[in-house]
Amino acid sequence: MNPSNVDERRAALREVGDALGSVADALLDRGLQLDEALNVFEVRYVRAAVARHRGNLSQAAAALGIHRNTLRAKLQRNGQRSRKTT
């Protein structure tokens, strides 16, 4: 989904916010601290973007709203390969 207007974006954010509320409760129940929870989310979000763009880091970075070098650093920091193998 690529919402282009403000109402669609707000609706999408509400839906995601509702889903995250359940996840937040589960994480708190398990004693996870904020920095741990954010790291887990970031790693999965970044991996999903890279997978969605079939390993194209420029496209994945654009979808995430970050620079390609920032994406590469995040991948390296989390022990992932930052280049597509051919």
N, CA, C and O atoms as a GROMACS GRO file, in nm:
protein
  344
    1MET      N    1   0.085  -0.118   0.000
    1MET     CA    2   0.000   0.000   0.000
    1MET      C    3   0.089   0.123   0.000
    1MET      O    4   0.188   0.130   0.072
    2ASN      N    5   0.053   0.219  -0.080
    2ASN     CA    6   0.128   0.344  -0.088
    2ASN      C    7   0.029   0.460  -0.078
    2ASN      O    8  -0.002   0.524  -0.179
    3PRO      N    9  -0.020   0.488   0.043
    3PRO     CA   10  -0.121   0.593   0.056
    3PRO      C   11  -0.065   0.728   0.012
    3PRO      O   12   0.043   0.769   0.055
    4SER      N   13  -0.140   0.795  -0.071
    4SER     CA   14  -0.091   0.922  -0.122
    4SER      C   15  -0.160   1.041  -0.057
    4SER      O   16  -0.102   1.150  -0.054
    5ASN      N   17  -0.280   1.023  -0.007
    5ASN     CA   18  -0.344   1.139   0.053
    5ASN      C   19  -0.344   1.129   0.206
    5ASN      O   20  -0.322   1.021   0.262
    6VAL      N   21  -0.366   1.240   0.269
    6VAL     CA   22  -0.355   1.251   0.414
    6VAL      C   23  -0.453   1.158   0.487
    6VAL      O   24  -0.416   1.095   0.586
    7ASP      N   25  -0.576   1.149   0.440
    7ASP     CA   26  -0.676   1.064   0.506
    7ASP      C   27  -0.635   0.916   0.501
    7ASP      O   28  -0.651   0.844   0.600
    8GLU      N   29  -0.584   0.871   0.386
    8GLU     CA   30  -0.541   0.732   0.375
    8GLU      C   31  -0.423   0.704   0.467
    8GLU      O   32  -0.416   0.598   0.529
    9ARG      N   33  -0.329   0.800   0.477
    9ARG     CA   34  -0.214   0.783   0.565
    9ARG      C   35  -0.258   0.777   0.711
    9ARG      O   36  -0.208   0.694   0.788
   10ARG      N   37  -0.349   0.863   0.749
   10ARG     CA   38  -0.399   0.863   0.887
   10ARG      C   39  -0.468   0.732   0.920
   10ARG      O   40  -0.448   0.677   1.029
   11ALA      N   41  -0.550   0.681   0.829
   11ALA     CA   42  -0.619   0.555   0.851
   11ALA      C   43  -0.518   0.440   0.864
   11ALA      O   44  -0.533   0.353   0.950
   12ALA      N   45  -0.417   0.441   0.778
   12ALA     CA   46  -0.315   0.337   0.785
   12ALA      C   47  -0.239   0.344   0.917
   12ALA      O   48  -0.210   0.240   0.977
   13LEU      N   49  -0.207   0.463   0.962
   13LEU     CA   50  -0.135   0.479   1.089
   13LEU      C   51  -0.221   0.435   1.207
   13LEU      O   52  -0.170   0.378   1.304
   14ARG      N   53  -0.351   0.461   1.201
   14ARG     CA   54  -0.442   0.416   1.308
   14ARG      C   55  -0.443   0.263   1.315
   14ARG      O   56  -0.436   0.205   1.424
   15GLU      N   57  -0.452   0.198   1.200
   15GLU     CA   58  -0.454   0.052   1.196
   15GLU      C   59  -0.324  -0.005   1.251
   15GLU      O   60  -0.327  -0.099   1.331
   16VAL      N   61  -0.212   0.050   1.210
   16VAL     CA   62  -0.083   0.003   1.258
   16VAL      C   63  -0.071   0.031   1.408
   16VAL      O   64  -0.021  -0.053   1.483
   17GLY      N   65  -0.116   0.146   1.451
   17GLY     CA   66  -0.112   0.180   1.593
   17GLY      C   67  -0.191   0.084   1.678
   17GLY      O   68  -0.147   0.047   1.787
   18ASP      N   69  -0.307   0.042   1.629
   18ASP     CA   70  -0.388  -0.055   1.702
   18ASP      C   71  -0.315  -0.188   1.715
   18ASP      O   72  -0.313  -0.249   1.822
   19ALA      N   73  -0.254  -0.233   1.606
   19ALA     CA   74  -0.180  -0.360   1.609
   19ALA      C   75  -0.059  -0.350   1.702
   19ALA      O   76  -0.029  -0.444   1.775
   20LEU      N   77   0.009  -0.237   1.699
   20LEU     CA   78   0.127  -0.219   1.785
   20LEU      C   79   0.090  -0.214   1.932
   20LEU      O   80   0.173  -0.248   2.017
   21GLY      N   81  -0.031  -0.172   1.964
   21GLY     CA   82  -0.074  -0.170   2.103
   21GLY      C   83  -0.071  -0.309   2.164
   21GLY      O   84  -0.027  -0.326   2.278
   22SER      N   85  -0.116  -0.408   2.089
   22SER     CA   86  -0.113  -0.546   2.137
   22SER      C   87   0.030  -0.596   2.152
   22SER      O   88   0.063  -0.665   2.248
   23VAL      N   89   0.114  -0.561   2.056
   23VAL     CA   90   0.255  -0.601   2.062
   23VAL      C   91   0.322  -0.536   2.182
   23VAL      O   92   0.399  -0.601   2.253
   24ALA      N   93   0.295  -0.408   2.205
   24ALA     CA   94   0.355  -0.337   2.318
   24ALA      C   95   0.317  -0.403   2.450
   24ALA      O   96   0.401  -0.420   2.538
   25ASP      N   97   0.191  -0.440   2.465
   25ASP     CA   98   0.148  -0.509   2.586
   25ASP      C   99   0.224  -0.640   2.606
   25ASP      O  100   0.267  -0.671   2.718
   26ALA      N  101   0.241  -0.716   2.498
   26ALA     CA  102   0.311  -0.844   2.507
   26ALA      C  103   0.458  -0.823   2.544
   26ALA      O  104   0.513  -0.899   2.624
   27LEU      N  105   0.521  -0.721   2.488
   27LEU     CA  106   0.662  -0.694   2.519
   27LEU      C  107   0.679  -0.650   2.664
   27LEU      O  108   0.773  -0.692   2.731
   28LEU      N  109   0.588  -0.567   2.711
   28LEU     CA  110   0.594  -0.524   2.851
   28LEU      C  111   0.572  -0.643   2.945
   28LEU      O  112   0.638  -0.653   3.048
   29ASP      N  113   0.481  -0.732   2.910
   29ASP     CA  114   0.455  -0.851   2.991
   29ASP      C  115   0.580  -0.938   3.003
   29ASP      O  116   0.600  -1.006   3.104
   30ARG      N  117   0.664  -0.934   2.900
   30ARG     CA  118   0.786  -1.015   2.900
   30ARG      C  119   0.907  -0.941   2.955
   30ARG      O  120   1.017  -0.996   2.961
   31GLY      N  121   0.887  -0.816   2.997
   31GLY     CA  122   0.994  -0.739   3.059
   31GLY      C  123   1.096  -0.680   2.963
   31GLY      O  124   1.205  -0.642   3.005
   32LEU      N  125   1.062  -0.672   2.836
   32LEU     CA  126   1.154  -0.614   2.738
   32LEU      C  127   1.162  -0.463   2.758
   32LEU      O  128   1.060  -0.396   2.775
   33GLN      N  129   1.284  -0.412   2.756
   33GLN     CA  130   1.302  -0.268   2.769
   33GLN      C  131   1.284  -0.201   2.633
   33GLN      O  132   1.291  -0.266   2.529
   34LEU      N  133   1.262  -0.070   2.636
   34LEU     CA  134   1.232   0.005   2.514
   34LEU      C  135   1.342  -0.010   2.410
   34LEU      O  136   1.312  -0.034   2.293
   35ASP      N  137   1.468   0.005   2.449
   35ASP     CA  138   1.576  -0.003   2.350
   35ASP      C  139   1.581  -0.141   2.284
   35ASP      O  140   1.612  -0.151   2.166
   36GLU      N  141   1.552  -0.246   2.360
   36GLU     CA  142   1.549  -0.380   2.303
   36GLU      C  143   1.433  -0.396   2.205
   36GLU      O  144   1.450  -0.450   2.096
   37ALA      N  145   1.318  -0.347   2.243
   37ALA     CA  146   1.200  -0.358   2.157
   37ALA      C  147   1.219  -0.278   2.028
   37ALA      O  148   1.184  -0.326   1.920
   38LEU      N  149   1.275  -0.158   2.039
   38LEU     CA  150   1.298  -0.076   1.920
   38LEU      C  151   1.398  -0.142   1.827
   38LEU      O  152   1.382  -0.138   1.705
   39ASN      N  153   1.502  -0.204   1.883
   39ASN     CA  154   1.602  -0.270   1.801
   39ASN      C  155   1.541  -0.388   1.725
   39ASN      O  156   1.568  -0.406   1.607
   40VAL      N  157   1.460  -0.467   1.793
   40VAL     CA  158   1.394  -0.581   1.729
   40VAL      C  159   1.305  -0.532   1.615
   40VAL      O  160   1.306  -0.589   1.506
   41PHE      N  161   1.228  -0.427   1.641
   41PHE     CA  162   1.141  -0.373   1.536
   41PHE      C  163   1.222  -0.321   1.418
   41PHE      O  164   1.190  -0.349   1.303
   42GLU      N  165   1.328  -0.244   1.447
   42GLU     CA  166   1.408  -0.186   1.340
   42GLU      C  167   1.470  -0.294   1.251
   42GLU      O  168   1.467  -0.283   1.129
   43VAL      N  169   1.525  -0.397   1.313
   43VAL     CA  170   1.587  -0.505   1.236
   43VAL      C  171   1.485  -0.570   1.143
   43VAL      O  172   1.513  -0.592   1.025
   44ARG      N  173   1.368  -0.600   1.195
   44ARG     CA  174   1.266  -0.663   1.112
   44ARG      C  175   1.212  -0.571   1.003
   44ARG      O  176   1.186  -0.614   0.891
   45TYR      N  177   1.196  -0.444   1.037
   45TYR     CA  178   1.144  -0.346   0.940
   45TYR      C  179   1.243  -0.327   0.825
   45TYR      O  180   1.204  -0.322   0.709
   46VAL      N  181   1.370  -0.318   0.860
   46VAL     CA  182   1.475  -0.301   0.758
   46VAL      C  183   1.482  -0.426   0.670
   46VAL      O  184   1.488  -0.415   0.548
   47ARG      N  185   1.481  -0.543   0.731
   47ARG     CA  186   1.485  -0.668   0.654
   47ARG      C  187   1.366  -0.677   0.558
   47ARG      O  188   1.381  -0.719   0.443
   48ALA      N  189   1.249  -0.638   0.606
   48ALA     CA  190   1.129  -0.643   0.522
   48ALA      C  191   1.142  -0.550   0.402
   48ALA      O  192   1.103  -0.585   0.290
   49ALA      N  193   1.197  -0.431   0.424
   49ALA     CA  194   1.214  -0.336   0.314
   49ALA      C  195   1.313  -0.390   0.211
   49ALA      O  196   1.290  -0.379   0.091
   50VAL      N  197   1.424  -0.446   0.258
   50VAL     CA  198   1.524  -0.501   0.167
   50VAL      C  199   1.465  -0.619   0.088
   50VAL      O  200   1.486  -0.630  -0.032
   51ALA      N  201   1.392  -0.705   0.156
   51ALA     CA  202   1.330  -0.819   0.088
   51ALA      C  203   1.226  -0.773  -0.014
   51ALA      O  204   1.220  -0.825  -0.125
   52ARG      N  205   1.144  -0.674   0.024
   52ARG     CA  206   1.040  -0.624  -0.065
   52ARG      C  207   1.099  -0.567  -0.194
   52ARG      O  208   1.037  -0.572  -0.300
   53HIS      N  209   1.220  -0.512  -0.183
   53HIS     CA  210   1.285  -0.452  -0.300
   53HIS      C  211   1.393  -0.542  -0.357
   53HIS      O  212   1.484  -0.498  -0.427
   54ARG      N  213   1.381  -0.672  -0.324
   54ARG     CA  214   1.467  -0.778  -0.380
   54ARG      C  215   1.616  -0.746  -0.367
   54ARG      O  216   1.693  -0.769  -0.460
   55GLY      N  217   1.654  -0.693  -0.252
   55GLY     CA  218   1.795  -0.666  -0.225
   55GLY      C  219   1.847  -0.535  -0.280
   55GLY      O  220   1.964  -0.503  -0.261
   56ASN      N  221   1.763  -0.458  -0.348
   56ASN     CA  222   1.806  -0.329  -0.401
   56ASN      C  223   1.807  -0.228  -0.285
   56ASN      O  224   1.702  -0.182  -0.241
   57LEU      N  225   1.928  -0.197  -0.238
   57LEU     CA  226   1.940  -0.111  -0.120
   57LEU      C  227   1.897   0.032  -0.146
   57LEU      O  228   1.843   0.097  -0.056
   58SER      N  229   1.918   0.082  -0.265
   58SER     CA  230   1.874   0.219  -0.296
   58SER      C  231   1.723   0.230  -0.287
   58SER      O  232   1.670   0.326  -0.230
   59GLN      N  233   1.653   0.133  -0.344
   59GLN     CA  234   1.507   0.135  -0.339
   59GLN      C  235   1.456   0.112  -0.197
   59GLN      O  236   1.360   0.177  -0.154
   60ALA      N  237   1.519   0.020  -0.124
   60ALA     CA  238   1.478  -0.006   0.014
   60ALA      C  239   1.499   0.117   0.100
   60ALA      O  240   1.413   0.152   0.180
   61ALA      N  241   1.614   0.183   0.084
   61ALA     CA  242   1.643   0.303   0.162
   61ALA      C  243   1.541   0.412   0.131
   61ALA      O  244   1.494   0.481   0.221
   62ALA      N  245   1.507   0.429   0.003
   62ALA     CA  246   1.409   0.530  -0.035
   62ALA      C  247   1.274   0.500   0.031
   62ALA      O  248   1.207   0.591   0.079
   63ALA      N  249   1.235   0.373   0.032
   63ALA     CA  250   1.108   0.334   0.095
   63ALA      C  251   1.109   0.362   0.246
   63ALA      O  252   1.006   0.395   0.304
   64LEU      N  253   1.226   0.347   0.307
   64LEU     CA  254   1.240   0.371   0.451
   64LEU      C  255   1.258   0.519   0.484
   64LEU      O  256   1.247   0.560   0.599
   65GLY      N  257   1.287   0.600   0.382
   65GLY     CA  258   1.309   0.743   0.404
   65GLY      C  259   1.446   0.773   0.463
   65GLY      O  260   1.463   0.872   0.534
   66ILE      N  261   1.545   0.687   0.433
   66ILE     CA  262   1.680   0.708   0.483
   66ILE      C  263   1.779   0.701   0.367
   66ILE      O  264   1.743   0.654   0.258
   67HIS      N  265   1.899   0.746   0.388
   67HIS     CA  266   2.004   0.740   0.286
   67HIS      C  267   2.053   0.596   0.273
   67HIS      O  268   2.051   0.520   0.370
   68ARG      N  269   2.096   0.560   0.154
   68ARG     CA  270   2.145   0.424   0.129
   68ARG      C  271   2.260   0.387   0.223
   68ARG      O  272   2.267   0.273   0.270
   69ASN      N  273   2.349   0.480   0.250
   69ASN     CA  274   2.462   0.451   0.340
   69ASN      C  275   2.414   0.426   0.483
   69ASN      O  276   2.473   0.346   0.555
   70THR      N  277   2.309   0.493   0.524
   70THR     CA  278   2.251   0.468   0.656
   70THR      C  279   2.194   0.327   0.661
   70THR      O  280   2.210   0.257   0.761
   71LEU      N  281   2.127   0.286   0.555
   71LEU     CA  282   2.073   0.151   0.548
   71LEU      C  283   2.187   0.049   0.554
   71LEU      O  284   2.178  -0.049   0.629
   72ARG      N  285   2.292   0.071   0.478
   72ARG     CA  286   2.407  -0.021   0.480
   72ARG      C  287   2.465  -0.032   0.621
   72ARG      O  288   2.497  -0.142   0.666
   73ALA      N  289   2.478   0.080   0.691
   73ALA     CA  290   2.531   0.079   0.828
   73ALA      C  291   2.440  -0.001   0.920
   73ALA      O  292   2.488  -0.077   1.004
   74LYS      N  293   2.308   0.016   0.905
   74LYS     CA  294   2.213  -0.059   0.989
   74LYS      C  295   2.225  -0.209   0.962
   74LYS      O  296   2.221  -0.289   1.055
   75LEU      N  297   2.238  -0.246   0.837
   75LEU     CA  298   2.252  -0.387   0.802
   75LEU      C  299   2.382  -0.444   0.859
   75LEU      O  300   2.383  -0.555   0.913
   76GLN      N  301   2.490  -0.370   0.846
   76GLN     CA  302   2.619  -0.418   0.897
   76GLN      C  303   2.617  -0.428   1.049
   76GLN      O  304   2.670  -0.523   1.106
   77ARG      N  305   2.556  -0.331   1.115
   77ARG     CA  306   2.549  -0.330   1.261
   77ARG      C  307   2.474  -0.453   1.312
   77ARG      O  308   2.504  -0.503   1.421
   78ASN      N  309   2.378  -0.500   1.236
   78ASN     CA  310   2.298  -0.615   1.278
   78ASN      C  311   2.346  -0.745   1.214
   78ASN      O  312   2.274  -0.845   1.213
   79GLY      N  313   2.468  -0.744   1.161
   79GLY     CA  314   2.528  -0.867   1.110
   79GLY      C  315   2.470  -0.918   0.981
   79GLY      O  316   2.478  -1.037   0.952
   80GLN      N  317   2.412  -0.830   0.903
   80GLN     CA  318   2.356  -0.871   0.775
   80GLN      C  319   2.446  -0.824   0.663
   80GLN      O  320   2.518  -0.725   0.677
   81ARG      N  321   2.442  -0.894   0.554
   81ARG     CA  322   2.517  -0.851   0.437
   81ARG      C  323   2.449  -0.726   0.381
   81ARG      O  324   2.327  -0.718   0.374
   82SER      N  325   2.530  -0.631   0.341
   82SER     CA  326   2.473  -0.508   0.289
   82SER      C  327   2.476  -0.501   0.138
   82SER      O  328   2.432  -0.402   0.079
   83ARG      N  329   2.529  -0.604   0.075
   83ARG     CA  330   2.531  -0.604  -0.071
   83ARG      C  331   2.457  -0.725  -0.124
   83ARG      O  332   2.458  -0.832  -0.064
   84LYS      N  333   2.394  -0.704  -0.237
   84LYS     CA  334   2.322  -0.812  -0.302
   84LYS      C  335   2.425  -0.903  -0.370
   84LYS      O  336   2.512  -0.856  -0.443
   85THR      N  337   2.414  -1.032  -0.345
   85THR     CA  338   2.507  -1.124  -0.410
   85THR      C  339   2.455  -1.159  -0.547
   85THR      O  340   2.335  -1.176  -0.567
   86THR      N  341   2.547  -1.170  -0.642
   86THR     CA  342   2.506  -1.202  -0.780
   86THR      C  343   2.561  -1.333  -0.825
   86THR      O  344   2.537  -1.376  -0.938
   0.00000   0.00000   0.00000
